[in-house]
Amino acid sequence: MKRVSNGKGFTLLELIIGVIVVGVISALVVTRFTNAAREVRVKTTLTKIYLKQQDYQASNGTYWISGGTVASSSNRRAFSPIDVEIDTSDIYVYHFKYEGVSSFVCEAIDSTNADTWVVDQKGVLAHFLKK
């Protein structure tokens, strides 16, 4: 039996390789997008905490002291005295690493403990990655 090929179209192997390449590229793009969205969310929350702490300090002469309260997606209203609510899809846990009358440091740690963000009373936002 003679096989006739007119050179038009793709072989099954070429189609499979094409689908694999598109799948890998899609996975990389989705991962990058997800990480960027997570970063925006944590920066927004920490900036909100900073701004609300500044408002609280201006009204009360001191920063709000949480007393060790931890805020997360499962404890969203933990920071309600400064009117900060944690997003339900947030993977970070927020707590005040240091708090005093005239200063504070709020820390956000992700669920893997590999990614940490902090903000202080000056509004300095810092990012730390554990390798």
N, CA, C and O atoms as CSV, one atom per row, in Angstrom:
chain,resi,resn,atom,element,x,y,z
A,1,MET,N,N,0.835,-1.155,0.000
A,1,MET,CA,C,0.000,0.000,0.000
A,1,MET,C,C,0.892,1.233,0.000
A,1,MET,O,O,1.813,1.350,0.807
A,2,LYS,N,N,0.618,2.106,-0.873
A,2,LYS,CA,C,1.404,3.304,-1.035
A,2,LYS,C,C,0.761,4.461,-0.275
A,2,LYS,O,O,-0.449,4.675,-0.362
A,3,ARG,N,N,1.575,5.199,0.466
A,3,ARG,CA,C,1.059,6.350,1.214
A,3,ARG,C,C,1.245,7.600,0.370
A,3,ARG,O,O,2.335,7.873,-0.133
A,4,VAL,N,N,0.184,8.337,0.227
A,4,VAL,CA,C,0.239,9.545,-0.570
A,4,VAL,C,C,0.199,10.741,0.378
A,4,VAL,O,O,-0.671,10.839,1.243
A,5,SER,N,N,1.150,11.636,0.198
A,5,SER,CA,C,1.207,12.825,1.042
A,5,SER,C,C,1.315,14.039,0.149
A,5,SER,O,O,2.158,14.103,-0.745
A,6,ASN,N,N,0.463,14.983,0.403
A,6,ASN,CA,C,0.519,16.192,-0.396
A,6,ASN,C,C,1.239,17.325,0.344
A,6,ASN,O,O,1.314,18.446,-0.160
A,7,GLY,N,N,1.773,17.032,1.550
A,7,GLY,CA,C,2.553,18.015,2.296
A,7,GLY,C,C,1.714,19.034,3.043
A,7,GLY,O,O,2.266,19.950,3.652
A,8,LYS,N,N,0.408,18.903,3.012
A,8,LYS,CA,C,-0.458,19.833,3.730
A,8,LYS,C,C,-0.843,19.230,5.078
A,8,LYS,O,O,-1.056,18.022,5.187
A,9,GLY,N,N,-0.930,20.088,6.116
A,9,GLY,CA,C,-1.356,19.623,7.427
A,9,GLY,C,C,-0.186,19.224,8.311
A,9,GLY,O,O,0.979,19.341,7.933
A,10,PHE,N,N,-0.532,18.754,9.490
A,10,PHE,CA,C,0.470,18.371,10.481
A,10,PHE,C,C,0.310,16.900,10.825
A,10,PHE,O,O,-0.776,16.328,10.727
A,11,THR,N,N,1.430,16.303,11.232
A,11,THR,CA,C,1.354,14.922,11.690
A,11,THR,C,C,0.843,14.929,13.135
A,11,THR,O,O,0.828,15.968,13.794
A,12,LEU,N,N,0.432,13.768,13.608
A,12,LEU,CA,C,-0.051,13.645,14.988
A,12,LEU,C,C,1.043,14.026,15.973
A,12,LEU,O,O,0.763,14.692,16.969
A,13,LEU,N,N,2.273,13.624,15.721
A,13,LEU,CA,C,3.397,13.952,16.602
A,13,LEU,C,C,3.596,15.465,16.680
A,13,LEU,O,O,3.825,15.990,17.769
A,14,GLU,N,N,3.517,16.158,15.586
A,14,GLU,CA,C,3.680,17.616,15.589
A,14,GLU,C,C,2.560,18.288,16.390
A,14,GLU,O,O,2.804,19.249,17.120
A,15,LEU,N,N,1.346,17.783,16.252
A,15,LEU,CA,C,0.226,18.329,17.019
A,15,LEU,C,C,0.409,18.105,18.517
A,15,LEU,O,O,0.153,19.010,19.312
A,16,ILE,N,N,0.845,16.918,18.909
A,16,ILE,CA,C,1.066,16.610,20.328
A,16,ILE,C,C,2.150,17.515,20.903
A,16,ILE,O,O,1.992,18.047,22.001
A,17,ILE,N,N,3.241,17.692,20.177
A,17,ILE,CA,C,4.333,18.561,20.649
A,17,ILE,C,C,3.832,19.998,20.774
A,17,ILE,O,O,4.168,20.690,21.735
A,18,GLY,N,N,3.043,20.442,19.823
A,18,GLY,CA,C,2.483,21.796,19.885
A,18,GLY,C,C,1.597,21.997,21.103
A,18,GLY,O,O,1.675,23.031,21.767
A,19,VAL,N,N,0.758,21.016,21.398
A,19,VAL,CA,C,-0.120,21.097,22.567
A,19,VAL,C,C,0.699,21.122,23.852
A,19,VAL,O,O,0.376,21.871,24.774
A,20,ILE,N,N,1.745,20.322,23.925
A,20,ILE,CA,C,2.612,20.300,25.114
A,20,ILE,C,C,3.287,21.649,25.312
A,20,ILE,O,O,3.331,22.155,26.433
A,21,VAL,N,N,3.810,22.236,24.248
A,21,VAL,CA,C,4.480,23.534,24.343
A,21,VAL,C,C,3.500,24.609,24.821
A,21,VAL,O,O,3.834,25.401,25.703
A,22,VAL,N,N,2.317,24.640,24.258
A,22,VAL,CA,C,1.302,25.613,24.671
A,22,VAL,C,C,0.927,25.397,26.139
A,22,VAL,O,O,0.737,26.366,26.874
A,23,GLY,N,N,0.821,24.152,26.571
A,23,GLY,CA,C,0.495,23.849,27.966
A,23,GLY,C,C,1.558,24.342,28.927
A,23,GLY,O,O,1.234,24.912,29.969
A,24,VAL,N,N,2.817,24.134,28.595
A,24,VAL,CA,C,3.921,24.585,29.459
A,24,VAL,C,C,3.934,26.106,29.544
A,24,VAL,O,O,4.074,26.670,30.630
A,25,ILE,N,N,3.790,26.762,28.415
A,25,ILE,CA,C,3.786,28.230,28.415
A,25,ILE,C,C,2.596,28.760,29.221
A,25,ILE,O,O,2.738,29.720,29.979
A,26,SER,N,N,1.448,28.149,29.060
A,26,SER,CA,C,0.260,28.567,29.820
A,26,SER,C,C,0.477,28.403,31.325
A,26,SER,O,O,0.104,29.281,32.103
A,27,ALA,N,N,1.068,27.305,31.730
A,27,ALA,CA,C,1.326,27.069,33.160
A,27,ALA,C,C,2.265,28.131,33.723
A,27,ALA,O,O,2.066,28.601,34.844
A,28,LEU,N,N,3.281,28.511,32.962
A,28,LEU,CA,C,4.218,29.543,33.419
A,28,LEU,C,C,3.528,30.896,33.548
A,28,LEU,O,O,3.760,31.620,34.516
A,29,VAL,N,N,2.694,31.236,32.594
A,29,VAL,CA,C,1.992,32.513,32.620
A,29,VAL,C,C,1.020,32.563,33.800
A,29,VAL,O,O,0.960,33.570,34.505
A,30,VAL,N,N,0.267,31.500,34.020
A,30,VAL,CA,C,-0.698,31.468,35.128
A,30,VAL,C,C,0.024,31.584,36.466
A,30,VAL,O,O,-0.430,32.310,37.350
A,31,THR,N,N,1.137,30.879,36.626
A,31,THR,CA,C,1.912,30.957,37.865
A,31,THR,C,C,2.425,32.364,38.095
A,31,THR,O,O,2.351,32.882,39.210
A,32,ARG,N,N,2.938,32.975,37.064
A,32,ARG,CA,C,3.462,34.338,37.184
A,32,ARG,C,C,2.331,35.309,37.545
A,32,ARG,O,O,2.509,36.178,38.398
A,33,PHE,N,N,1.191,35.164,36.911
A,33,PHE,CA,C,0.044,36.027,37.180
A,33,PHE,C,C,-0.459,35.832,38.612
A,33,PHE,O,O,-0.772,36.806,39.296
A,34,THR,N,N,-0.536,34.594,39.062
A,34,THR,CA,C,-1.002,34.300,40.418
A,34,THR,C,C,-0.067,34.913,41.451
A,34,THR,O,O,-0.528,35.494,42.433
A,35,ASN,N,N,1.248,34.791,41.243
A,35,ASN,CA,C,2.214,35.377,42.174
A,35,ASN,C,C,2.110,36.895,42.198
A,35,ASN,O,O,2.213,37.510,43.260
A,36,ALA,N,N,1.908,37.500,41.037
A,36,ALA,CA,C,1.780,38.956,40.976
A,36,ALA,C,C,0.517,39.412,41.712
A,36,ALA,O,O,0.549,40.409,42.432
A,37,ALA,N,N,-0.583,38.695,41.537
A,37,ALA,CA,C,-1.825,39.052,42.214
A,37,ALA,C,C,-1.679,38.916,43.730
A,37,ALA,O,O,-2.186,39.745,44.485
A,38,ARG,N,N,-0.990,37.876,44.162
A,38,ARG,CA,C,-0.762,37.668,45.596
A,38,ARG,C,C,0.078,38.807,46.172
A,38,ARG,O,O,-0.190,39.292,47.271
A,39,GLU,N,N,1.098,39.229,45.420
A,39,GLU,CA,C,1.961,40.317,45.865
A,39,GLU,C,C,1.180,41.625,45.988
A,39,GLU,O,O,1.354,42.367,46.954
A,40,VAL,N,N,0.333,41.902,45.021
A,40,VAL,CA,C,-0.496,43.109,45.085
A,40,VAL,C,C,-1.404,43.068,46.308
A,40,VAL,O,O,-1.566,44.076,46.996
A,41,ARG,N,N,-1.993,41.913,46.581
A,41,ARG,CA,C,-2.918,41.782,47.719
A,41,ARG,C,C,-2.203,42.045,49.046
A,41,ARG,O,O,-2.718,42.783,49.886
A,42,VAL,N,N,-1.029,41.453,49.244
A,42,VAL,CA,C,-0.325,41.637,50.522
A,42,VAL,C,C,0.174,43.075,50.665
A,42,VAL,O,O,0.129,43.635,51.760
A,43,LYS,N,N,0.648,43.675,49.578
A,43,LYS,CA,C,1.092,45.069,49.642
A,43,LYS,C,C,-0.080,45.995,49.969
A,43,LYS,O,O,0.063,46.932,50.754
A,44,THR,N,N,-1.220,45.731,49.373
A,44,THR,CA,C,-2.412,46.541,49.632
A,44,THR,C,C,-2.842,46.430,51.090
A,44,THR,O,O,-3.152,47.435,51.729
A,45,THR,N,N,-2.860,45.212,51.613
A,45,THR,CA,C,-3.268,45.006,53.007
A,45,THR,C,C,-2.297,45.686,53.967
A,45,THR,O,O,-2.728,46.348,54.912
A,46,LEU,N,N,-0.999,45.533,53.741
A,46,LEU,CA,C,-0.018,46.165,54.632
A,46,LEU,C,C,-0.069,47.690,54.540
A,46,LEU,O,O,0.095,48.379,55.547
A,47,THR,N,N,-0.293,48.212,53.344
A,47,THR,CA,C,-0.432,49.658,53.194
A,47,THR,C,C,-1.672,50.154,53.933
A,47,THR,O,O,-1.651,51.214,54.558
A,48,LYS,N,N,-2.742,49.383,53.857
A,48,LYS,CA,C,-3.976,49.735,54.577
A,48,LYS,C,C,-3.724,49.715,56.091
A,48,LYS,O,O,-4.175,50.611,56.805
A,49,ILE,N,N,-3.014,48.706,56.574
A,49,ILE,CA,C,-2.684,48.635,58.004
A,49,ILE,C,C,-1.866,49.858,58.407
A,49,ILE,O,O,-2.132,50.468,59.443
A,50,TYR,N,N,-0.877,50.217,57.598
A,50,TYR,CA,C,-0.061,51.400,57.886
A,50,TYR,C,C,-0.924,52.664,57.965
A,50,TYR,O,O,-0.819,53.435,58.919
A,51,LEU,N,N,-1.777,52.867,56.956
A,51,LEU,CA,C,-2.612,54.074,56.922
A,51,LEU,C,C,-3.603,54.114,58.089
A,51,LEU,O,O,-3.815,55.166,58.692
A,52,LYS,N,N,-4.201,52.976,58.399
A,52,LYS,CA,C,-5.153,52.924,59.508
A,52,LYS,C,C,-4.453,53.135,60.854
A,52,LYS,O,O,-5.019,53.738,61.766
A,53,GLN,N,N,-3.236,52.640,60.970
A,53,GLN,CA,C,-2.464,52.884,62.194
A,53,GLN,C,C,-2.135,54.375,62.332
A,53,GLN,O,O,-2.149,54.917,63.437
A,54,GLN,N,N,-1.840,55.029,61.214
A,54,GLN,CA,C,-1.560,56.467,61.257
A,54,GLN,C,C,-2.808,57.234,61.703
A,54,GLN,O,O,-2.718,58.154,62.517
A,55,ASP,N,N,-3.977,56.850,61.164
A,55,ASP,CA,C,-5.242,57.479,61.590
A,55,ASP,C,C,-5.489,57.267,63.078
A,55,ASP,O,O,-5.868,58.194,63.793
A,56,TYR,N,N,-5.270,56.028,63.539
A,56,TYR,CA,C,-5.504,55.689,64.942
A,56,TYR,C,C,-4.568,56.505,65.834
A,56,TYR,O,O,-4.983,57.029,66.868
A,57,GLN,N,N,-3.307,56.605,65.425
A,57,GLN,CA,C,-2.318,57.342,66.207
A,57,GLN,C,C,-2.655,58.837,66.248
A,57,GLN,O,O,-2.482,59.487,67.279
A,58,ALA,N,N,-3.134,59.373,65.133
A,58,ALA,CA,C,-3.502,60.792,65.100
A,58,ALA,C,C,-4.687,61.071,66.027
A,58,ALA,O,O,-4.751,62.133,66.646
A,59,SER,N,N,-5.613,60.135,66.124
A,59,SER,CA,C,-6.802,60.317,66.971
A,59,SER,C,C,-6.548,60.017,68.438
A,59,SER,O,O,-7.151,60.645,69.308
A,60,ASN,N,N,-5.659,59.059,68.731
A,60,ASN,CA,C,-5.486,58.565,70.103
A,60,ASN,C,C,-4.125,58.863,70.727
A,60,ASN,O,O,-3.920,58.609,71.914
A,61,GLY,N,N,-3.206,59.394,69.949
A,61,GLY,CA,C,-1.880,59.713,70.472
A,61,GLY,C,C,-0.977,58.492,70.625
A,61,GLY,O,O,0.141,58.614,71.124
A,62,THR,N,N,-1.438,57.340,70.211
A,62,THR,CA,C,-0.662,56.106,70.286
A,62,THR,C,C,-1.115,55.174,69.167
A,62,THR,O,O,-2.225,55.303,68.652
A,63,TYR,N,N,-0.261,54.251,68.804
A,63,TYR,CA,C,-0.671,53.249,67.822
A,63,TYR,C,C,-1.528,52.190,68.503
A,63,TYR,O,O,-1.389,51.934,69.700
A,64,TRP,N,N,-2.416,51.579,67.725
A,64,TRP,CA,C,-3.253,50.504,68.257
A,64,TRP,C,C,-2.361,49.311,68.589
A,64,TRP,O,O,-1.508,48.923,67.791
A,65,ILE,N,N,-2.562,48.741,69.755
A,65,ILE,CA,C,-1.791,47.583,70.194
A,65,ILE,C,C,-2.712,46.371,70.153
A,65,ILE,O,O,-3.745,46.337,70.821
A,66,SER,N,N,-2.321,45.376,69.358
A,66,SER,CA,C,-3.193,44.222,69.106
A,66,SER,C,C,-3.219,43.219,70.248
A,66,SER,O,O,-4.146,42.415,70.349
A,67,GLY,N,N,-2.220,43.260,71.097
A,67,GLY,CA,C,-2.160,42.288,72.184
A,67,GLY,C,C,-1.884,40.876,71.687
A,67,GLY,O,O,-2.312,39.903,72.307
A,68,GLY,N,N,-1.180,40.762,70.583
A,68,GLY,CA,C,-0.821,39.449,70.055
A,68,GLY,C,C,-1.841,38.853,69.104
A,68,GLY,O,O,-1.692,37.707,68.681
A,69,THR,N,N,-2.869,39.606,68.762
A,69,THR,CA,C,-3.897,39.107,67.845
A,69,THR,C,C,-3.298,38.836,66.472
A,69,THR,O,O,-2.477,39.607,65.974
A,70,VAL,N,N,-3.718,37.737,65.873
A,70,VAL,CA,C,-3.271,37.362,64.539
A,70,VAL,C,C,-4.460,37.461,63.595
A,70,VAL,O,O,-5.554,36.992,63.907
A,71,ALA,N,N,-4.234,38.078,62.430
A,71,ALA,CA,C,-5.300,38.205,61.431
A,71,ALA,C,C,-4.972,37.334,60.227
A,71,ALA,O,O,-3.827,37.280,59.779
A,72,SER,N,N,-5.981,36.660,59.713
A,72,SER,CA,C,-5.807,35.817,58.535
A,72,SER,C,C,-7.146,35.700,57.829
A,72,SER,O,O,-8.131,36.312,58.243
A,73,SER,N,N,-7.180,34.909,56.760
A,73,SER,CA,C,-8.448,34.742,56.040
A,73,SER,C,C,-9.506,34.069,56.911
A,73,SER,O,O,-10.702,34.248,56.682
A,74,SER,N,N,-9.075,33.294,57.909
A,74,SER,CA,C,-10.036,32.645,58.805
A,74,SER,C,C,-10.360,33.494,60.039
A,74,SER,O,O,-11.297,33.184,60.775
A,75,ASN,N,N,-9.599,34.549,60.263
A,75,ASN,CA,C,-9.829,35.474,61.372
A,75,ASN,C,C,-9.789,36.894,60.794
A,75,ASN,O,O,-8.965,37.718,61.191
A,76,ARG,N,N,-10.683,37.154,59.863
A,76,ARG,CA,C,-10.651,38.350,59.029
A,76,ARG,C,C,-10.805,39.654,59.791
A,76,ARG,O,O,-10.217,40.661,59.397
A,77,ARG,N,N,-11.572,39.668,60.865
A,77,ARG,CA,C,-11.882,40.908,61.573
A,77,ARG,C,C,-11.001,41.128,62.806
A,77,ARG,O,O,-11.346,41.929,63.676
A,78,ALA,N,N,-9.885,40.434,62.886
A,78,ALA,CA,C,-9.017,40.552,64.067
A,78,ALA,C,C,-8.485,41.969,64.268
A,78,ALA,O,O,-8.235,42.391,65.397
A,79,PHE,N,N,-8.317,42.694,63.176
A,79,PHE,CA,C,-7.801,44.061,63.274
A,79,PHE,C,C,-8.934,45.083,63.138
A,79,PHE,O,O,-8.708,46.194,62.658
A,80,SER,N,N,-10.130,44.722,63.549
A,80,SER,CA,C,-11.287,45.618,63.404
A,80,SER,C,C,-11.136,46.950,64.146
A,80,SER,O,O,-11.702,47.940,63.681
A,81,PRO,N,N,-10.411,47.042,65.267
A,81,PRO,CA,C,-10.267,48.358,65.904
A,81,PRO,C,C,-9.607,49.409,64.998
A,81,PRO,O,O,-9.816,50.608,65.186
A,82,ILE,N,N,-8.822,48.965,64.028
A,82,ILE,CA,C,-8.250,49.914,63.069
A,82,ILE,C,C,-8.924,49.770,61.701
A,82,ILE,O,O,-8.426,50.287,60.701
A,83,ASP,N,N,-10.053,49.069,61.665
A,83,ASP,CA,C,-10.891,48.938,60.470
A,83,ASP,C,C,-10.146,48.298,59.294
A,83,ASP,O,O,-10.202,48.792,58.168
A,84,VAL,N,N,-9.457,47.206,59.568
A,84,VAL,CA,C,-8.790,46.441,58.517
A,84,VAL,C,C,-9.379,45.038,58.516
A,84,VAL,O,O,-9.408,44.360,59.543
A,85,GLU,N,N,-9.843,44.618,57.352
A,85,GLU,CA,C,-10.395,43.278,57.194
A,85,GLU,C,C,-9.558,42.528,56.174
A,85,GLU,O,O,-9.245,43.066,55.112
A,86,ILE,N,N,-9.195,41.295,56.482
A,86,ILE,CA,C,-8.345,40.480,55.614
A,86,ILE,C,C,-9.205,39.805,54.554
A,86,ILE,O,O,-10.290,39.304,54.848
A,87,ASP,N,N,-8.716,39.796,53.328
A,87,ASP,CA,C,-9.428,39.162,52.209
A,87,ASP,C,C,-9.529,37.656,52.436
A,87,ASP,O,O,-8.599,37.039,52.955
A,88,THR,N,N,-10.651,37.072,52.049
A,88,THR,CA,C,-10.874,35.637,52.274
A,88,THR,C,C,-9.926,34.756,51.467
A,88,THR,O,O,-9.693,33.605,51.836
A,89,SER,N,N,-9.376,35.277,50.374
A,89,SER,CA,C,-8.464,34.470,49.553
A,89,SER,C,C,-6.998,34.721,49.901
A,89,SER,O,O,-6.102,34.191,49.243
A,90,ASP,N,N,-6.756,35.516,50.919
A,90,ASP,CA,C,-5.380,35.848,51.302
A,90,ASP,C,C,-4.701,34.648,51.948
A,90,ASP,O,O,-5.275,34.009,52.829
A,91,ILE,N,N,-3.474,34.336,51.512
A,91,ILE,CA,C,-2.732,33.203,52.078
A,91,ILE,C,C,-1.773,33.646,53.186
A,91,ILE,O,O,-1.080,32.816,53.775
A,92,TYR,N,N,-1.733,34.935,53.467
A,92,TYR,CA,C,-0.818,35.452,54.479
A,92,TYR,C,C,-1.491,35.530,55.845
A,92,TYR,O,O,-2.708,35.681,55.956
A,93,VAL,N,N,-0.661,35.422,56.882
A,93,VAL,CA,C,-1.087,35.625,58.263
A,93,VAL,C,C,-0.415,36.919,58.714
A,93,VAL,O,O,0.795,37.080,58.562
A,94,TYR,N,N,-1.191,37.823,59.259
A,94,TYR,CA,C,-0.698,39.135,59.662
A,94,TYR,C,C,-0.634,39.217,61.185
A,94,TYR,O,O,-1.554,38.798,61.887
A,95,HIS,N,N,0.461,39.759,61.671
A,95,HIS,CA,C,0.560,40.016,63.109
A,95,HIS,C,C,1.541,41.155,63.339
A,95,HIS,O,O,2.371,41.461,62.483
A,96,PHE,N,N,1.436,41.772,64.500
A,96,PHE,CA,C,2.361,42.837,64.848
A,96,PHE,C,C,3.564,42.224,65.535
A,96,PHE,O,O,3.474,41.723,66.656
A,97,LYS,N,N,4.692,42.274,64.842
A,97,LYS,CA,C,5.932,41.704,65.366
A,97,LYS,C,C,6.454,42.568,66.523
A,97,LYS,O,O,6.994,42.063,67.507
A,98,TYR,N,N,6.279,43.850,66.374
A,98,TYR,CA,C,6.649,44.786,67.439
A,98,TYR,C,C,5.568,45.852,67.491
A,98,TYR,O,O,5.114,46.339,66.455
A,99,GLU,N,N,5.161,46.208,68.687
A,99,GLU,CA,C,4.195,47.288,68.823
A,99,GLU,C,C,4.475,48.059,70.093
A,99,GLU,O,O,4.748,47.494,71.152
A,100,GLY,N,N,4.398,49.356,69.952
A,100,GLY,CA,C,4.617,50.232,71.088
A,100,GLY,C,C,3.807,51.502,70.910
A,100,GLY,O,O,3.071,51.652,69.935
A,101,VAL,N,N,3.945,52.396,71.843
A,101,VAL,CA,C,3.190,53.637,71.811
A,101,VAL,C,C,3.546,54.465,70.578
A,101,VAL,O,O,2.672,55.076,69.964
A,102,SER,N,N,4.833,54.483,70.217
A,102,SER,CA,C,5.271,55.366,69.130
A,102,SER,C,C,5.786,54.631,67.895
A,102,SER,O,O,6.282,55.268,66.966
A,103,SER,N,N,5.679,53.303,67.867
A,103,SER,CA,C,6.155,52.575,66.689
A,103,SER,C,C,5.475,51.212,66.602
A,103,SER,O,O,4.912,50.710,67.575
A,104,PHE,N,N,5.547,50.631,65.405
A,104,PHE,CA,C,5.021,49.285,65.206
A,104,PHE,C,C,5.699,48.672,63.984
A,104,PHE,O,O,6.206,49.380,63.113
A,105,VAL,N,N,5.696,47.357,63.940
A,105,VAL,CA,C,6.113,46.599,62.759
A,105,VAL,C,C,5.063,45.511,62.564
A,105,VAL,O,O,4.865,44.668,63.440
A,106,CYS,N,N,4.397,45.532,61.425
A,106,CYS,CA,C,3.411,44.501,61.112
A,106,CYS,C,C,4.024,43.561,60.077
A,106,CYS,O,O,4.598,43.994,59.078
A,107,GLU,N,N,3.887,42.282,60.344
A,107,GLU,CA,C,4.506,41.260,59.502
A,107,GLU,C,C,3.423,40.403,58.855
A,107,GLU,O,O,2.416,40.071,59.480
A,108,ALA,N,N,3.650,40.051,57.592
A,108,ALA,CA,C,2.761,39.145,56.863
A,108,ALA,C,C,3.596,37.966,56.396
A,108,ALA,O,O,4.569,38.138,55.662
A,109,ILE,N,N,3.215,36.763,56.823
A,109,ILE,CA,C,3.962,35.551,56.477
A,109,ILE,C,C,3.031,34.627,55.710
A,109,ILE,O,O,1.900,34.389,56.131
A,110,ASP,N,N,3.506,34.105,54.580
A,110,ASP,CA,C,2.650,33.210,53.798
A,110,ASP,C,C,2.580,31.833,54.439
A,110,ASP,O,O,3.310,31.534,55.384
A,111,SER,N,N,1.693,31.003,53.911
A,111,SER,CA,C,1.422,29.695,54.514
A,111,SER,C,C,2.606,28.737,54.459
A,111,SER,O,O,2.626,27.745,55.187
A,112,THR,N,N,3.596,29.015,53.605
A,112,THR,CA,C,4.777,28.136,53.520
A,112,THR,C,C,5.934,28.639,54.374
A,112,THR,O,O,6.972,27.984,54.465
A,113,ASN,N,N,5.757,29.806,55.003
A,113,ASN,CA,C,6.810,30.471,55.786
A,113,ASN,C,C,8.034,30.829,54.951
A,113,ASN,O,O,9.114,31.039,55.504
A,114,ALA,N,N,7.884,30.901,53.637
A,114,ALA,CA,C,9.011,31.232,52.763
A,114,ALA,C,C,8.972,32.687,52.317
A,114,ALA,O,O,9.983,33.226,51.867
A,115,ASP,N,N,7.829,33.314,52.439
A,115,ASP,CA,C,7.634,34.661,51.916
A,115,ASP,C,C,7.138,35.559,53.042
A,115,ASP,O,O,6.089,35.297,53.631
A,116,THR,N,N,7.891,36.623,53.345
A,116,THR,CA,C,7.536,37.525,54.436
A,116,THR,C,C,7.581,38.967,53.954
A,116,THR,O,O,8.518,39.382,53.272
A,117,TRP,N,N,6.553,39.723,54.321
A,117,TRP,CA,C,6.486,41.155,54.055
A,117,TRP,C,C,6.326,41.868,55.387
A,117,TRP,O,O,5.677,41.347,56.294
A,118,VAL,N,N,6.908,43.052,55.516
A,118,VAL,CA,C,6.735,43.854,56.731
A,118,VAL,C,C,6.492,45.308,56.363
A,118,VAL,O,O,6.941,45.786,55.321
A,119,VAL,N,N,5.772,46.003,57.239
A,119,VAL,CA,C,5.606,47.451,57.133
A,119,VAL,C,C,5.790,48.021,58.537
A,119,VAL,O,O,5.415,47.396,59.529
A,120,ASP,N,N,6.374,49.216,58.604
A,120,ASP,CA,C,6.570,49.831,59.920
A,120,ASP,C,C,5.837,51.169,59.992
A,120,ASP,O,O,5.139,51.558,59.055
A,121,GLN,N,N,6.008,51.876,61.136
A,121,GLN,CA,C,5.288,53.118,61.374
A,121,GLN,C,C,5.691,54.227,60.397
A,121,GLN,O,O,4.986,55.231,60.291
A,122,LYS,N,N,6.800,54.067,59.687
A,122,LYS,CA,C,7.220,55.061,58.693
A,122,LYS,C,C,6.656,54.749,57.307
A,122,LYS,O,O,6.828,55.530,56.372
A,123,GLY,N,N,5.988,53.613,57.183
A,123,GLY,CA,C,5.435,53.218,55.893
A,123,GLY,C,C,6.417,52.461,55.023
A,123,GLY,O,O,6.158,52.228,53.843
A,124,VAL,N,N,7.557,52.071,55.609
A,124,VAL,CA,C,8.559,51.320,54.852
A,124,VAL,C,C,8.057,49.890,54.665
A,124,VAL,O,O,7.771,49.187,55.634
A,125,LEU,N,N,7.956,49.481,53.430
A,125,LEU,CA,C,7.479,48.148,53.069
A,125,LEU,C,C,8.675,47.332,52.612
A,125,LEU,O,O,9.388,47.742,51.696
A,126,ALA,N,N,8.906,46.180,53.237
A,126,ALA,CA,C,10.056,45.342,52.889
A,126,ALA,C,C,9.600,43.920,52.614
A,126,ALA,O,O,8.604,43.450,53.163
A,127,HIS,N,N,10.351,43.246,51.753
A,127,HIS,CA,C,10.023,41.874,51.340
A,127,HIS,C,C,11.227,40.982,51.602
A,127,HIS,O,O,12.357,41.338,51.266
A,128,PHE,N,N,10.981,39.816,52.207
A,128,PHE,CA,C,12.040,38.864,52.509
A,128,PHE,C,C,11.622,37.488,52.005
A,128,PHE,O,O,10.503,37.037,52.252
A,129,LEU,N,N,12.525,36.834,51.304
A,129,LEU,CA,C,12.283,35.468,50.829
A,129,LEU,C,C,13.281,34.537,51.487
A,129,LEU,O,O,14.477,34.826,51.512
A,130,LYS,N,N,12.805,33.424,52.021
A,130,LYS,CA,C,13.712,32.406,52.561
A,130,LYS,C,C,14.063,31.468,51.428
A,130,LYS,O,O,13.186,31.037,50.680
A,131,LYS,N,N,15.296,31.160,51.300
A,131,LYS,CA,C,15.735,30.265,50.226
A,131,LYS,C,C,15.853,28.853,50.716
A,131,LYS,O,O,16.211,27.960,49.948
